Amino acid sequence: MSTPRDAVIVDVLRTPVGKGKKGGALHHVHPVALLADVLTALVERNGIDPALVDDVIGGCVTKSGEQAVNPTRSAVLAAGFPLTVPGTTVDRQCGSSQQAVSFAAHAIRAGAADVVIACGVESMSRVPMHSDAQGADHLGERIARRFPGGLVGQGISAELICARWQLGRDELDAYSAASHQRAVAAAETFTKDLVMVTEAPELTVDETIRASTTVEGLAGLRPSFRSDAAAERFPEIGWKITPG
Protein backbone atom coordinates (compact mmCIF):
# COMPACT_ATOMS: atom_id res chain seq x y z
CA MET A 1 0.00 0.00 0.00
CA SER A 2 1.48 3.35 -1.06
CA THR A 3 2.05 6.16 1.43
CA PRO A 4 -0.16 9.25 0.87
CA ARG A 5 1.69 12.28 -0.46
CA ASP A 6 1.70 15.63 1.29
CA ALA A 7 -0.64 18.30 -0.07
CA VAL A 8 0.85 21.80 0.16
CA ILE A 9 -0.86 25.18 -0.29
CA VAL A 10 1.48 27.15 -2.57
CA ASP A 11 -0.30 30.51 -2.80
CA VAL A 12 -3.51 32.27 -1.79
CA LEU A 13 -5.29 35.07 -3.67
CA ARG A 14 -8.72 36.67 -3.53
CA THR A 15 -10.62 39.73 -4.66
CA PRO A 16 -11.65 42.34 -2.10
CA VAL A 17 -15.08 41.62 -0.62
CA GLY A 18 -17.89 43.88 -1.79
CA LYS A 19 -21.15 44.65 -0.05
CA GLY A 20 -23.88 42.18 -0.93
CA LYS A 21 -26.34 44.67 -2.34
CA LYS A 22 -26.94 46.70 -5.48
CA GLY A 23 -24.87 49.62 -4.19
CA GLY A 24 -21.80 47.46 -3.56
CA ALA A 25 -18.65 48.14 -5.54
CA LEU A 26 -18.86 44.75 -7.28
CA HIS A 27 -22.57 44.71 -8.08
CA HIS A 28 -21.92 45.31 -11.78
CA VAL A 29 -19.34 42.50 -12.13
CA HIS A 30 -20.45 39.07 -13.33
CA PRO A 31 -19.48 36.35 -10.82
CA VAL A 32 -17.68 34.38 -13.53
CA ALA A 33 -15.50 37.44 -14.20
CA LEU A 34 -14.71 37.77 -10.48
CA LEU A 35 -13.38 34.23 -10.26
CA ALA A 36 -11.64 34.45 -13.63
CA ASP A 37 -9.59 37.45 -12.45
CA VAL A 38 -8.34 35.43 -9.47
CA LEU A 39 -7.47 32.40 -11.59
CA THR A 40 -5.56 34.52 -14.09
CA ALA A 41 -3.64 36.36 -11.37
CA LEU A 42 -2.81 33.10 -9.58
CA VAL A 43 -1.05 31.44 -12.51
CA GLU A 44 0.66 34.67 -13.57
CA ARG A 45 2.04 35.40 -10.10
CA ASN A 46 3.41 31.89 -9.73
CA GLY A 47 4.71 31.69 -13.27
CA ILE A 48 3.09 28.38 -14.10
CA ASP A 49 1.56 27.13 -17.32
CA PRO A 50 -2.19 26.76 -16.68
CA ALA A 51 -2.09 23.59 -18.78
CA LEU A 52 -0.32 21.95 -15.81
CA VAL A 53 -3.43 22.38 -13.63
CA ASP A 54 -5.12 19.00 -13.26
CA ASP A 55 -8.38 20.36 -11.89
CA VAL A 56 -10.08 23.51 -10.63
CA ILE A 57 -12.57 22.92 -7.80
CA GLY A 58 -14.75 25.84 -6.79
CA GLY A 59 -17.35 26.35 -4.07
CA CYS A 60 -20.62 28.17 -4.68
CA VAL A 61 -23.72 28.22 -2.48
CA THR A 62 -26.38 29.67 -4.77
CA LYS A 63 -26.10 28.12 -8.22
CA SER A 64 -28.89 29.93 -10.00
CA GLY A 65 -29.08 32.79 -12.47
CA GLU A 66 -25.58 33.94 -13.36
CA GLN A 67 -24.08 31.32 -11.05
CA ALA A 68 -26.07 28.42 -12.47
CA VAL A 69 -24.79 25.12 -13.87
CA ASN A 70 -20.99 25.14 -13.29
CA PRO A 71 -19.57 28.64 -12.66
CA THR A 72 -16.11 27.25 -11.88
CA ARG A 73 -15.76 25.72 -15.33
CA SER A 74 -17.05 28.96 -16.86
CA ALA A 75 -14.41 30.92 -14.95
CA VAL A 76 -11.67 28.55 -16.14
CA LEU A 77 -12.67 29.32 -19.72
CA ALA A 78 -13.04 33.05 -19.06
CA ALA A 79 -9.53 33.10 -17.55
CA GLY A 80 -8.13 31.78 -20.81
CA PHE A 81 -7.02 28.40 -19.47
CA PRO A 82 -6.65 25.62 -22.05
CA LEU A 83 -9.82 23.72 -22.88
CA THR A 84 -8.19 20.62 -21.42
CA VAL A 85 -8.30 22.05 -17.87
CA PRO A 86 -11.49 20.82 -16.15
CA GLY A 87 -13.50 22.61 -13.51
CA THR A 88 -16.23 21.54 -11.12
CA THR A 89 -18.42 23.31 -8.57
CA VAL A 90 -19.28 21.95 -5.12
CA ASP A 91 -21.89 23.06 -2.60
CA ARG A 92 -21.61 22.55 1.13
CA GLN A 93 -23.42 25.82 1.79
CA CYS A 94 -21.23 28.25 3.76
CA GLY A 95 -18.41 25.70 3.82
CA SER A 96 -18.36 25.25 0.03
CA SER A 97 -14.92 26.70 -0.71
CA GLN A 98 -13.51 25.04 2.38
CA GLN A 99 -14.78 21.77 0.96
CA ALA A 100 -13.12 22.60 -2.36
CA VAL A 101 -9.78 22.84 -0.54
CA SER A 102 -10.39 19.48 1.13
CA PHE A 103 -11.27 17.79 -2.15
CA ALA A 104 -8.14 19.26 -3.77
CA ALA A 105 -5.96 17.94 -0.95
CA HIS A 106 -7.64 14.52 -1.19
CA ALA A 107 -6.88 14.29 -4.92
CA ILE A 108 -3.22 15.17 -4.41
CA ARG A 109 -2.70 12.86 -1.44
CA ALA A 110 -4.33 10.01 -3.36
CA GLY A 111 -2.04 10.57 -6.34
CA ALA A 112 -4.92 11.42 -8.67
CA ALA A 113 -3.62 14.95 -9.30
CA ASP A 114 -0.44 16.99 -8.93
CA VAL A 115 -1.69 20.59 -9.23
CA VAL A 116 -5.20 21.63 -8.21
CA ILE A 117 -6.70 25.08 -7.76
CA ALA A 118 -9.31 25.27 -4.98
CA CYS A 119 -11.45 28.39 -5.13
CA GLY A 120 -14.96 29.79 -4.84
CA VAL A 121 -17.26 32.60 -5.86
CA GLU A 122 -20.45 34.16 -4.55
CA SER A 123 -22.08 37.38 -5.77
CA MET A 124 -24.95 38.09 -3.42
CA SER A 125 -25.67 41.44 -5.05
CA ARG A 126 -26.37 39.75 -8.41
CA VAL A 127 -27.56 36.33 -7.17
CA PRO A 128 -29.41 36.83 -3.85
CA MET A 129 -29.27 34.16 -1.17
CA HIS A 130 -31.96 31.46 -1.53
CA SER A 131 -32.86 32.60 -5.04
CA ASP A 132 -32.30 29.01 -6.16
CA ALA A 133 -35.09 27.81 -3.87
CA GLN A 134 -37.79 30.36 -4.67
CA GLY A 135 -41.12 28.85 -5.63
CA ALA A 136 -40.01 25.26 -5.10
CA ASP A 137 -40.24 22.65 -2.38
CA HIS A 138 -36.54 21.88 -2.08
CA LEU A 139 -36.91 19.67 1.01
CA GLY A 140 -39.58 17.18 0.03
CA GLU A 141 -42.16 15.23 2.00
CA ARG A 142 -39.71 12.97 3.85
CA ILE A 143 -37.94 15.94 5.45
CA ALA A 144 -41.31 17.41 6.37
CA ARG A 145 -42.29 14.17 8.12
CA ARG A 146 -39.02 13.97 10.02
CA PHE A 147 -39.11 17.65 11.06
CA PRO A 148 -42.81 18.58 11.28
CA GLY A 149 -42.01 22.09 12.43
CA GLY A 150 -39.70 22.70 9.50
CA LEU A 151 -36.00 23.56 9.44
CA VAL A 152 -34.52 26.88 10.49
CA GLY A 153 -31.75 29.01 9.06
CA GLN A 154 -28.49 30.11 10.61
CA GLY A 155 -29.95 33.18 12.26
CA ILE A 156 -32.42 31.29 14.45
CA SER A 157 -29.85 28.53 14.93
CA ALA A 158 -27.44 31.11 16.35
CA GLU A 159 -30.10 32.38 18.73
CA LEU A 160 -30.74 28.83 19.95
CA ILE A 161 -27.01 28.29 20.54
CA CYS A 162 -26.85 31.52 22.52
CA ALA A 163 -29.81 30.43 24.63
CA ARG A 164 -28.34 27.00 25.31
CA TRP A 165 -24.87 28.24 26.22
CA GLN A 166 -26.04 31.47 27.86
CA LEU A 167 -24.19 33.85 25.55
CA GLY A 168 -25.46 37.34 26.29
CA ARG A 169 -26.02 40.29 23.98
CA ASP A 170 -23.36 42.45 25.65
CA GLU A 171 -20.76 39.68 25.36
CA LEU A 172 -21.50 39.10 21.68
CA ASP A 173 -21.57 42.81 20.81
CA ALA A 174 -18.13 43.17 22.39
CA TYR A 175 -16.87 40.19 20.39
CA SER A 176 -18.29 41.62 17.16
CA ALA A 177 -16.74 45.05 17.71
CA ALA A 178 -13.36 43.48 18.49
CA SER A 179 -13.67 41.34 15.35
CA HIS A 180 -14.06 44.43 13.16
CA GLN A 181 -11.08 46.10 14.80
CA ARG A 182 -8.95 43.00 14.21
CA ALA A 183 -10.10 42.96 10.59
CA VAL A 184 -9.05 46.60 10.18
CA ALA A 185 -5.59 45.81 11.53
CA ALA A 186 -5.30 42.71 9.34
CA ALA A 187 -6.35 44.63 6.22
CA GLU A 188 -3.45 47.03 6.75
CA THR A 189 -0.99 44.15 7.08
CA PHE A 190 -2.16 41.49 4.64
CA THR A 191 -2.38 43.12 1.22
CA LYS A 192 -0.43 40.70 -0.98
CA ASP A 193 -3.37 38.32 -1.20
CA LEU A 194 -5.66 40.85 -2.91
CA VAL A 195 -6.32 40.79 -6.66
CA MET A 196 -7.57 43.87 -8.48
CA VAL A 197 -10.93 43.28 -10.15
CA THR A 198 -10.64 44.27 -13.80
CA GLU A 199 -14.10 45.86 -13.89
CA ALA A 200 -13.77 47.53 -10.46
CA PRO A 201 -10.14 48.68 -10.08
CA GLU A 202 -11.17 51.30 -7.53
CA LEU A 203 -11.96 48.64 -4.92
CA THR A 204 -8.72 47.99 -3.03
CA VAL A 205 -10.05 47.00 0.42
CA ASP A 206 -12.97 44.97 1.77
CA GLU A 207 -16.17 47.00 1.87
CA THR A 208 -17.54 44.77 4.62
CA ILE A 209 -15.04 45.85 7.30
CA ARG A 210 -16.47 48.68 9.39
CA ALA A 211 -13.69 50.51 11.19
CA SER A 212 -16.21 52.70 13.03
CA THR A 213 -17.95 49.75 14.72
CA THR A 214 -18.32 50.17 18.49
CA VAL A 215 -20.02 48.23 21.25
CA GLU A 216 -22.30 51.20 21.87
CA GLY A 217 -23.32 51.36 18.22
CA LEU A 218 -24.09 47.66 18.06
CA ALA A 219 -26.16 47.85 21.23
CA GLY A 220 -28.55 50.20 19.46
CA LEU A 221 -29.34 47.74 16.66
CA ARG A 222 -32.47 45.60 16.70
CA PRO A 223 -31.99 41.82 16.56
CA SER A 224 -32.11 40.68 12.94
CA PHE A 225 -34.18 37.54 13.43
CA ARG A 226 -36.77 38.52 16.02
CA SER A 227 -40.33 37.67 15.05
CA ASP A 228 -43.55 36.61 16.73
CA ALA A 229 -43.45 33.29 14.87
CA ALA A 230 -39.92 32.52 16.05
CA ALA A 231 -40.72 33.50 19.62
CA GLU A 232 -43.75 31.21 19.74
CA ARG A 233 -41.86 28.29 18.24
CA PHE A 234 -38.73 28.66 20.38
CA PRO A 235 -39.73 30.04 23.80
CA GLU A 236 -36.36 28.95 25.21
CA ILE A 237 -34.76 31.89 23.42
CA GLY A 238 -36.56 34.17 25.82
CA TRP A 239 -37.84 36.75 23.36
CA LYS A 240 -40.67 39.04 24.31
CA ILE A 241 -43.41 39.14 21.71
CA THR A 242 -44.15 42.76 21.01
CA PRO A 243 -46.43 44.50 18.50
CA GLY A 244 -44.97 45.89 15.29
Protein Blocks (a to p, Z undefined) as FASTA:
>chain_A
ZZddddddfbdcddddddfbfkbmklmpcfklmmmmmmmmmmmmnopafklpmbdcdddf
blghjlghjlmlmmmmmnopafklccddddehjllmmmmmmmmmmmmmnopafbdcdddd
ddfklmcghklmgoiafkbjmlmmmmmnopadfklmmmmmmmmnopafklmmmmmmmmmm
mmmmmmmmmmmlpccdfklmmbmbdfkbcfkbcfklmmmpccfkbcfklmmmmmmnopac
deZZ
